[in-house]
């Protein structure tokens, strides 16, 4: 998996339909921007607000020209009025030029209920360069500005026909990202994880969903899920560390340090090896333990081949099955020896995210 391929951020699934219409020049507006960070290729923000003190009129952020004037980008954003959360993820595509150091992202009309208490808080932020590497930043780089007027962008502006704008609440439609998933059964899972920056494609614009997922790929995916800012997580202890791809090196080091993915008896990691269903069950079970997720074993789940489960994965298979993260095949067997494809891995990780 080449880290230079098109990647898409990040954090939560967000919807982007059309650019909302502004009402008038004298309404209350909050402006969102990122400042003093060079070479930004993509970012994701989760912003919290107190619904008792402020009320937003829109269901999404109105994007400004710093975003709209880019030739190739994808944006998904949503204001959740039930959870009082603004989630916004934007990434450029292909070789489009990175953003400047200061990005005027967009703005949102609002009604202040208790003016003295109005504030927005950044709950989580991830900012990446074109290679998918996290850019070091602080919350002071993300700014909110409140005022009474702003010249907004016309919702019908479509300067470039090749921008990706077609997104609905179910996810990305025709994202032009992968050329081999359009009619694939795992497409929703693949696109969900792509939008979160957890999975990436290849240089041929394909996702290769039927290829077996490798240990290095799984290590990177899980590291991103558990910590979106993997920077300099230490030196790998594995004897084959020289064969670990550079795009996954820090992620594997980190995930190993957490005890979620371990090496073999010869102290090798074997980054190119495929991952079996039994191995994946153990790995996911360790994630649940690390995150202190209680496992509900109240329901009995039986597999036709469970008598063949080895001791090292038996309990884990039961745990991930009870949590509806992994399941069996049509014949009622789990088949712990079978290797997992990239498409199957996406389904598993989406199920994992549902319980984290």
VEXZA-961041 format. One record per residue (C-alpha): residue number from 0; residue in one letter; x, y, z. Coordinates in nm, 4 decimals, always signed. Example, Ala and Ser with C-alpha at 12.3 -4.5 7.8 and 13.67 -1.06 7.14 Angstrom:
% VEXZA-961041
<0,"A",<+1.2300,-0.4500,+0.7800>>
<1,"S",<+1.3670,-0.1060,+0.7140>>
This chain:
% VEXZA-961041
<0,"X",<+0.0000,+0.0000,+0.0000>>
<1,"X",<+0.1754,+0.3152,-0.1220>>
<2,"X",<+0.1489,+0.6107,+0.1102>>
<3,"X",<+0.1785,+0.8494,-0.1850>>
<4,"X",<-0.1559,+0.7356,-0.3220>>
<5,"X",<-0.4704,+0.9407,-0.2834>>
<6,"X",<-0.5807,+0.9333,+0.0774>>
<7,"X",<-0.8924,+1.0582,+0.2416>>
<8,"X",<-0.9383,+1.1791,+0.5939>>
<9,"X",<-1.0393,+1.1085,+0.8800>>
<10,"X",<-1.2115,+1.0814,+1.2142>>
<11,"X",<-1.5890,+1.0476,+1.1737>>
<12,"X",<-1.8286,+0.9940,+0.8843>>
<13,"X",<-1.9574,+1.3307,+0.7698>>
<14,"X",<-2.2011,+1.4271,+0.4983>>
<15,"X",<-2.1521,+1.6942,+0.2303>>
<16,"X",<-2.4438,+1.7678,+0.0006>>
<17,"X",<-2.4404,+2.1174,-0.1478>>
<18,"X",<-2.2911,+2.4376,-0.0206>>
<19,"X",<-2.5528,+2.5975,+0.2034>>
<20,"X",<-2.7110,+2.9277,+0.1101>>
<21,"X",<-2.6266,+3.2282,+0.3234>>
<22,"X",<-2.9162,+3.4299,+0.4524>>
<23,"X",<-2.8044,+3.7887,+0.4836>>
<24,"X",<-2.4974,+3.9985,+0.5509>>
<25,"X",<-2.6095,+4.0972,+0.8987>>
<26,"X",<-2.6456,+3.7510,+1.0503>>
<27,"X",<-2.4194,+3.6069,+1.3186>>
<28,"X",<-2.1356,+3.4000,+1.1708>>
<29,"X",<-1.8577,+3.1908,+1.3152>>
<30,"X",<-1.5530,+3.1501,+1.0885>>
<31,"X",<-1.3254,+2.8454,+1.1062>>
<32,"X",<-0.9622,+2.8624,+0.9932>>
<33,"X",<-0.6239,+2.6924,+1.0242>>
<34,"X",<-0.3146,+2.9114,+1.0460>>
<35,"X",<+0.0658,+2.8864,+1.0436>>
<36,"X",<+0.1004,+2.5270,+0.9210>>
<37,"X",<+0.2807,+2.4581,+0.5931>>
<38,"X",<+0.2117,+2.1872,+0.3308>>
<39,"X",<-0.1349,+2.0819,+0.4444>>
<40,"X",<-0.2901,+1.8252,+0.2089>>
<41,"X",<-0.5797,+1.7173,+0.4262>>
<42,"X",<-0.7297,+1.7703,+0.7687>>
<43,"X",<-1.0110,+1.6584,+0.9944>>
<44,"X",<-1.1641,+1.8437,+1.2852>>
<45,"X",<-1.4127,+1.7455,+1.5521>>
<46,"X",<-1.5531,+2.0567,+1.7174>>
<47,"X",<-1.7823,+2.0578,+2.0200>>
<48,"X",<-2.0251,+2.3307,+2.1205>>
<49,"X",<-2.2814,+2.3813,+2.3950>>
<50,"X",<-2.6259,+2.3613,+2.2391>>
<51,"X",<-2.7691,+2.5521,+2.5336>>
<52,"X",<-2.5628,+2.8567,+2.4438>>
<53,"X",<-2.5494,+2.8531,+2.0647>>
<54,"X",<-2.7736,+2.7224,+1.7873>>
<55,"X",<-2.6597,+2.6683,+1.4268>>
<56,"X",<-2.8966,+2.7206,+1.1355>>
<57,"X",<-2.7195,+2.4856,+0.8913>>
<58,"X",<-2.6488,+2.1148,+0.8820>>
<59,"X",<-2.2975,+2.1673,+0.7432>>
<60,"X",<-2.0186,+2.4235,+0.7198>>
<61,"X",<-2.0312,+2.6726,+0.4304>>
<62,"X",<-1.6975,+2.6228,+0.2556>>
<63,"X",<-1.4998,+2.9276,+0.1460>>
<64,"X",<-1.2905,+2.9888,-0.1653>>
<65,"X",<-0.9680,+2.8559,-0.0107>>
<66,"X",<-1.1315,+2.5141,-0.0407>>
<67,"X",<-1.3575,+2.5628,-0.3427>>
<68,"X",<-1.0836,+2.7011,-0.5684>>
<69,"X",<-0.8833,+2.3784,-0.5458>>
<70,"X",<-0.8983,+2.1633,-0.8605>>
<71,"X",<-0.9435,+1.8241,-0.6954>>
<72,"X",<-1.0744,+1.7685,-0.3471>>
<73,"X",<-1.3317,+1.5778,-0.1504>>
<74,"X",<-1.5132,+1.7194,+0.1485>>
<75,"X",<-1.7566,+1.5627,+0.3879>>
<76,"X",<-1.8983,+1.7682,+0.6713>>
<77,"X",<-2.1854,+1.7597,+0.9149>>
<78,"X",<-2.3259,+1.9562,+1.2056>>
<79,"X",<-2.4953,+1.7112,+1.4382>>
<80,"X",<-2.7550,+1.9048,+1.6350>>
<81,"X",<-2.8238,+1.6071,+1.8624>>
<82,"X",<-2.4649,+1.5626,+1.9816>>
<83,"X",<-2.3647,+1.9312,+1.9413>>
<84,"X",<-2.0722,+1.8325,+1.7227>>
<85,"X",<-1.9247,+1.9806,+1.4069>>
<86,"X",<-1.7224,+1.7276,+1.2101>>
<87,"X",<-1.5314,+1.8381,+0.9039>>
<88,"X",<-1.2892,+1.6369,+0.6876>>
<89,"X",<-1.1305,+1.7673,+0.3694>>
<90,"X",<-0.8495,+1.6260,+0.1584>>
<91,"X",<-0.7029,+1.7182,-0.1751>>
<92,"X",<-0.6719,+1.4488,-0.4399>>
<93,"X",<-0.3915,+1.3338,-0.6656>>
<94,"X",<-0.1092,+1.5819,-0.7086>>
<95,"X",<-0.3091,+1.8950,-0.6362>>
<96,"X",<-0.0983,+2.1664,-0.4733>>
<97,"X",<-0.1074,+2.1667,-0.0945>>
<98,"X",<-0.2921,+2.4375,+0.0932>>
<99,"X",<-0.1140,+2.7543,+0.1945>>
<100,"X",<-0.0112,+2.8008,+0.5560>>
<101,"X",<-0.3364,+2.9840,+0.6333>>
<102,"X",<-0.6672,+2.8254,+0.5325>>
<103,"X",<-0.9984,+3.0069,+0.5589>>
<104,"X",<-1.2074,+2.6896,+0.5782>>
<105,"X",<-1.5600,+2.8240,+0.6023>>
<106,"X",<-1.8287,+2.9695,+0.8217>>
<107,"X",<-2.1638,+2.8894,+0.9831>>
<108,"X",<-2.4600,+3.1159,+1.0629>>
<109,"X",<-2.5663,+3.0870,+1.4260>>
<110,"X",<-2.8093,+3.2141,+1.6834>>
<111,"X",<-2.6559,+3.3058,+2.0181>>
<112,"X",<-2.8780,+3.2009,+2.3027>>
<113,"X",<-2.6418,+3.3049,+2.5819>>
<114,"X",<-2.3941,+3.5406,+2.4216>>
<115,"X",<-2.1566,+3.5566,+2.7141>>
<116,"X",<-2.0984,+3.1798,+2.7046>>
<117,"X",<-2.0484,+3.1252,+2.3308>>
<118,"X",<-1.7410,+2.9198,+2.2514>>
<119,"X",<-1.6260,+2.6286,+2.0357>>
<120,"X",<-1.3820,+2.3621,+2.1517>>
<121,"X",<-1.1648,+2.1419,+1.9301>>
<122,"X",<-1.2227,+1.7885,+2.0527>>
<123,"X",<-0.9805,+1.6261,+1.8075>>
<124,"X",<-0.7760,+1.7320,+1.5086>>
<125,"X",<-0.5617,+1.5558,+1.2503>>
<126,"X",<-0.3630,+1.7414,+0.9845>>
<127,"X",<-0.1657,+1.5531,+0.7161>>
<128,"X",<+0.0815,+1.6274,+0.4397>>
<129,"X",<+0.0647,+1.4805,+0.0880>>
<130,"X",<+0.2374,+1.1591,+0.2005>>
<131,"X",<-0.0156,+1.0989,+0.4758>>
<132,"X",<+0.2259,+1.2006,+0.7509>>
<133,"X",<+0.0737,+1.3865,+1.0472>>
<134,"X",<+0.1790,+1.7514,+1.0752>>
<135,"X",<+0.2645,+1.8695,+1.4235>>
<136,"X",<+0.0264,+2.1366,+1.5454>>
<137,"X",<-0.1490,+2.2702,+1.8511>>
<138,"X",<-0.5032,+2.3836,+1.9152>>
<139,"X",<-0.3848,+2.7431,+1.8763>>
<140,"X",<-0.3438,+2.6735,+1.5026>>
<141,"X",<-0.7205,+2.6198,+1.4736>>
<142,"X",<-0.9076,+2.9449,+1.5097>>
<143,"X",<-1.2695,+3.0547,+1.5499>>
<144,"X",<-1.3810,+3.4087,+1.4822>>
<145,"X",<-1.7285,+3.5434,+1.5552>>
<146,"X",<-1.8750,+3.8427,+1.3739>>
<147,"X",<-2.1968,+3.9842,+1.2303>>
<148,"X",<-2.1222,+3.9882,+0.8585>>
<149,"X",<-1.9339,+3.8002,+0.5906>>
<150,"X",<-1.9294,+3.7826,+0.2113>>
<151,"X",<-2.0293,+3.4283,+0.1450>>
<152,"X",<-1.9795,+3.2117,-0.1615>>
<153,"X",<-2.2685,+3.1510,-0.3963>>
<154,"X",<-2.3942,+2.7984,-0.3608>>
<155,"X",<-2.4080,+2.7500,-0.7374>>
<156,"X",<-2.0389,+2.8175,-0.7864>>
<157,"X",<-1.8842,+2.5272,-0.9778>>
<158,"X",<-1.5564,+2.6534,-1.1128>>
<159,"X",<-1.4166,+2.3056,-1.1774>>
<160,"X",<-1.6244,+2.0196,-1.3110>>
<161,"X",<-1.3875,+1.7548,-1.1793>>
<162,"X",<-1.4398,+1.8344,-0.8126>>
<163,"X",<-1.6012,+1.5624,-0.6074>>
<164,"X",<-1.9228,+1.7072,-0.4710>>
<165,"X",<-2.1635,+1.4126,-0.4870>>
<166,"X",<-2.2023,+1.2921,-0.1300>>
<167,"X",<-2.5089,+1.2060,+0.0701>>
<168,"X",<-2.5838,+1.0919,+0.4241>>
<169,"X",<-2.5044,+0.7334,+0.3378>>
<170,"X",<-2.1495,+0.8172,+0.2332>>
<171,"X",<-1.9557,+0.8965,-0.0819>>
<172,"X",<-2.1314,+0.8448,-0.4160>>
<173,"X",<-1.9132,+0.7850,-0.7225>>
<174,"X",<-1.6032,+0.9124,-0.5440>>
<175,"X",<-1.3705,+0.8482,-0.8401>>
<176,"X",<-1.1176,+0.7192,-0.5927>>
<177,"X",<-1.1043,+0.3481,-0.6665>>
<178,"X",<-1.1699,+0.1857,-1.0020>>
<179,"X",<-1.2484,-0.1615,-0.8672>>
<180,"X",<-1.5118,-0.1234,-0.5928>>
<181,"X",<-1.8161,+0.0185,-0.7705>>
<182,"X",<-2.0139,-0.3076,-0.7562>>
<183,"X",<-1.8143,-0.4719,-0.4794>>
<184,"X",<-2.0048,-0.6017,-0.1760>>
<185,"X",<-1.7751,-0.4234,+0.0723>>
<186,"X",<-1.7878,-0.0845,-0.1019>>
<187,"X",<-1.9677,+0.0943,+0.1870>>
<188,"X",<-1.7059,-0.0258,+0.4361>>
<189,"X",<-1.4171,+0.0620,+0.2051>>
<190,"X",<-1.5478,+0.4131,+0.1462>>
<191,"X",<-1.6225,+0.4668,+0.5136>>
<192,"X",<-1.2667,+0.3807,+0.6164>>
<193,"X",<-1.1236,+0.5789,+0.3249>>
<194,"X",<-1.3148,+0.8858,+0.4395>>
<195,"X",<-1.1620,+0.8397,+0.7837>>
<196,"X",<-0.8084,+0.8136,+0.6447>>
<197,"X",<-0.7732,+0.4594,+0.7779>>
<198,"X",<-0.7306,+0.2782,+0.4451>>
<199,"X",<-0.5724,+0.3862,+0.1195>>
<200,"X",<-0.5549,+0.2603,-0.2372>>
<201,"X",<-0.2753,+0.1902,-0.4828>>
<202,"X",<-0.1029,+0.3827,-0.7588>>
<203,"X",<-0.3232,+0.2198,-1.0218>>
<204,"X",<-0.6281,+0.3886,-0.8595>>
<205,"X",<-0.7519,+0.0522,-0.7381>>
<206,"X",<-0.8263,-0.0644,-0.3860>>
<207,"X",<-0.7614,-0.4343,-0.4637>>
<208,"X",<-1.0369,-0.5539,-0.2279>>
<209,"X",<-0.9816,-0.9254,-0.2990>>
<210,"X",<-0.6112,-0.9193,-0.2158>>
<211,"X",<-0.5175,-1.0584,+0.1234>>
<212,"X",<-0.4540,-0.7875,+0.3789>>
<213,"X",<-0.0994,-0.7899,+0.5167>>
<214,"X",<+0.0243,-0.7534,+0.8715>>
<215,"X",<+0.1805,-0.4182,+0.7934>>
<216,"X",<-0.1486,-0.2893,+0.6505>>
<217,"X",<-0.3472,-0.4079,+0.9528>>
<218,"X",<-0.0884,-0.2577,+1.1868>>
<219,"X",<-0.1160,+0.0825,+1.0245>>
<220,"X",<-0.4969,+0.0776,+1.0141>>
<221,"X",<-0.5270,-0.0058,+1.3823>>
<222,"X",<-0.2650,+0.2493,+1.4830>>
<223,"X",<-0.4598,+0.5221,+1.3033>>
<224,"X",<-0.7814,+0.4111,+1.4718>>
<225,"X",<-0.6209,+0.4226,+1.8156>>
<226,"X",<-0.4016,+0.7292,+1.7646>>
<227,"X",<-0.4310,+0.9583,+1.4630>>
<228,"X",<-0.0993,+1.1291,+1.5380>>
<229,"X",<+0.1651,+0.8609,+1.4913>>
<230,"X",<+0.4919,+1.0515,+1.4941>>
<231,"X",<+0.8207,+0.9024,+1.6073>>
<232,"X",<+0.6785,+0.6215,+1.8177>>
<233,"X",<+1.0191,+0.4654,+1.8825>>
<234,"X",<+1.2465,+0.2013,+1.7350>>
<235,"X",<+1.1118,-0.1342,+1.6217>>
<236,"X",<+1.2363,-0.4361,+1.8160>>
<237,"X",<+1.1792,-0.6887,+1.5370>>
<238,"X",<+1.4719,-0.8612,+1.3670>>
<239,"X",<+1.3131,-0.8003,+1.0261>>
<240,"X",<+1.2450,-0.4297,+1.0910>>
<241,"X",<+1.4384,-0.3400,+0.7761>>
<242,"X",<+1.1625,-0.5075,+0.5729>>
<243,"X",<+0.8824,-0.3096,+0.7386>>
<244,"X",<+0.7573,-0.0487,+0.4855>>
<245,"X",<+0.8430,+0.3075,+0.5788>>
<246,"X",<+0.4750,+0.4066,+0.5559>>
<247,"X",<+0.3907,+0.1582,+0.8325>>
<248,"X",<+0.7082,+0.1576,+1.0435>>
<249,"X",<+0.5987,+0.3987,+1.3176>>
<250,"X",<+0.2486,+0.2536,+1.3204>>
<251,"X",<+0.3720,-0.1017,+1.3708>>
<252,"X",<+0.6157,+0.0088,+1.6397>>
<253,"X",<+0.3319,+0.1840,+1.8194>>
<254,"X",<+0.0791,-0.0969,+1.7891>>
<255,"X",<+0.3390,-0.3473,+1.9084>>
<256,"X",<+0.4219,-0.1322,+2.2092>>
<257,"X",<+0.0528,-0.1423,+2.3034>>
<258,"X",<+0.0658,-0.5220,+2.2891>>
<259,"X",<-0.2010,-0.5406,+2.0212>>
<260,"X",<+0.0151,-0.6896,+1.7451>>
<261,"X",<+0.3073,-0.8994,+1.8543>>
<262,"X",<+0.5875,-1.0784,+1.6738>>
<263,"X",<+0.6650,-1.4444,+1.6208>>
<264,"X",<+0.8855,-1.6750,+1.8256>>
<265,"X",<+1.1883,-1.5787,+1.6187>>
<266,"X",<+1.1201,-1.2110,+1.7038>>
<267,"X",<+1.0144,-1.1302,+1.3467>>
<268,"X",<+0.7078,-0.9309,+1.2500>>
<269,"X",<+0.6691,-1.0599,+0.8917>>
<270,"X",<+0.5074,-0.7429,+0.7558>>
<271,"X",<+0.4164,-0.8912,+0.4177>>
<272,"X",<+0.2435,-1.2000,+0.5575>>
<273,"X",<-0.1317,-1.2356,+0.5193>>
<274,"X",<-0.3528,-1.2263,+0.8295>>
<275,"X",<-0.5777,-1.5207,+0.9137>>
<276,"X",<-0.9240,-1.4901,+1.0662>>
<277,"X",<-0.7981,-1.6447,+1.3887>>
<278,"X",<-0.5131,-1.3955,+1.4090>>
<279,"X",<-0.7463,-1.1055,+1.3348>>
<280,"X",<-0.9835,-1.2199,+1.6097>>
<281,"X",<-0.6973,-1.2129,+1.8615>>
<282,"X",<-0.5812,-0.8690,+1.7424>>
<283,"X",<-0.9313,-0.7190,+1.7629>>
<284,"X",<-0.9869,-0.8785,+2.1030>>
<285,"X",<-0.6705,-0.7059,+2.2283>>
<286,"X",<-0.8028,-0.3727,+2.0992>>
<287,"X",<-1.1241,-0.4248,+2.2988>>
<288,"X",<-0.9192,-0.5010,+2.6090>>
<289,"X",<-0.6929,-0.2006,+2.5539>>
<290,"X",<-0.9964,+0.0288,+2.5206>>
<291,"X",<-1.1682,-0.1305,+2.8231>>
<292,"X",<-1.4685,-0.2313,+2.6134>>
<293,"X",<-1.6794,-0.4843,+2.8069>>
<294,"X",<-1.7576,-0.7953,+2.6060>>
<295,"X",<-2.1147,-0.9188,+2.6212>>
<296,"X",<-2.0972,-1.2992,+2.6313>>
<297,"X",<-2.4597,-1.3420,+2.7329>>
<298,"X",<-2.5563,-1.4905,+2.3976>>
<299,"X",<-2.4232,-1.8275,+2.2873>>
<300,"X",<-2.2599,-1.8333,+1.9446>>
<301,"X",<-2.1697,-2.1681,+1.7935>>
<302,"X",<-1.9666,-2.2515,+1.4857>>
<303,"X",<-1.9680,-2.5872,+1.3122>>
<304,"X",<-1.5883,-2.5974,+1.3241>>
<305,"X",<-1.5376,-2.4632,+1.6767>>
<306,"X",<-1.4038,-2.7942,+1.8026>>
<307,"X",<-1.1036,-2.7299,+1.5801>>
<308,"X",<-1.0260,-2.3853,+1.7243>>
<309,"X",<-0.6793,-2.3795,+1.8839>>
<310,"X",<-0.6502,-2.2470,+2.2371>>
<311,"X",<-0.4672,-1.9298,+2.1297>>
<312,"X",<-0.7679,-1.7901,+1.9419>>
<313,"X",<-1.0709,-1.9733,+2.0866>>
<314,"X",<-1.1725,-1.7110,+2.3424>>
<315,"X",<-1.1002,-1.4245,+2.1056>>
<316,"X",<-1.3225,-1.5728,+1.8357>>
<317,"X",<-1.6027,-1.5975,+2.0914>>
<318,"X",<-1.5501,-1.2380,+2.2061>>
<319,"X",<-1.5438,-1.0743,+1.8624>>
<320,"X",<-1.8403,-1.2847,+1.7534>>
<321,"X",<-2.0481,-1.1850,+2.0559>>
<322,"X",<-1.9662,-0.8205,+1.9803>>
<323,"X",<-2.0771,-0.8647,+1.6161>>
<324,"X",<-1.7355,-0.7559,+1.4918>>
<325,"X",<-1.6525,-1.0814,+1.3127>>
<326,"X",<-1.8717,-1.3687,+1.2040>>
<327,"X",<-1.8777,-1.7002,+1.0294>>
<328,"X",<-1.9412,-1.8165,+0.6750>>
<329,"X",<-2.2604,-1.9310,+0.5071>>
<330,"X",<-2.1918,-2.2923,+0.6049>>
<331,"X",<-2.1840,-2.2034,+0.9747>>
<332,"X",<-1.8072,-2.2344,+1.0047>>
<333,"X",<-1.5688,-1.9635,+1.1233>>
<334,"X",<-1.2660,-2.0971,+0.9308>>
<335,"X",<-1.0000,-1.9475,+1.1513>>
<336,"X",<-0.7220,-2.0497,+0.9110>>
<337,"X",<-0.8639,-1.8537,+0.6151>>
<338,"X",<-0.6810,-1.5372,+0.5234>>
<339,"X",<-0.8704,-1.2082,+0.5315>>
<340,"X",<-0.9059,-0.9940,+0.2218>>
<341,"X",<-0.8745,-0.6167,+0.2213>>
<342,"X",<-1.2482,-0.5863,+0.1664>>
<343,"X",<-1.3265,-0.8201,+0.4570>>
<344,"X",<-1.0826,-0.6285,+0.6751>>
<345,"X",<-1.2721,-0.3054,+0.6061>>
<346,"X",<-1.5979,-0.4641,+0.7207>>
<347,"X",<-1.4321,-0.5850,+1.0413>>
<348,"X",<-1.2801,-0.2468,+1.1211>>
<349,"X",<-1.6069,-0.0620,+1.0611>>
<350,"X",<-1.7743,-0.3054,+1.3002>>
<351,"X",<-1.4927,-0.2395,+1.5485>>
<352,"X",<-1.5412,+0.1363,+1.5228>>
<353,"X",<-1.9091,+0.0884,+1.6049>>
<354,"X",<-1.8208,-0.0423,+1.9517>>
<355,"X",<-1.5221,+0.1793,+2.0331>>
